[in-house]
Amino acid sequence: MTRLVFFLGPMIGSTLAAVGVVAALVAGITGPWPLLGAALAGYVVGWPVAMVVAGRMR
């Protein structure tokens, strides 16, 4: 399962980072630091989501 998490983590993380940036832009946030924070938050949340997805795939 660990290899699957390491495979899915970056993909899910980058997808959730993009979703976070788009959601921030739709909310009207245009500063570079809040957008970077939204991207970082999405990427960090992607790793636990990858663990859940990998667990359900097994």
Secondary structure by P-SEA (a helix, b strand, c coil): caaaaaaaaaaaaaaaaaaaaaaaaaaccccaaaaaaaaaaaaaaaaaaaaaaaaaac
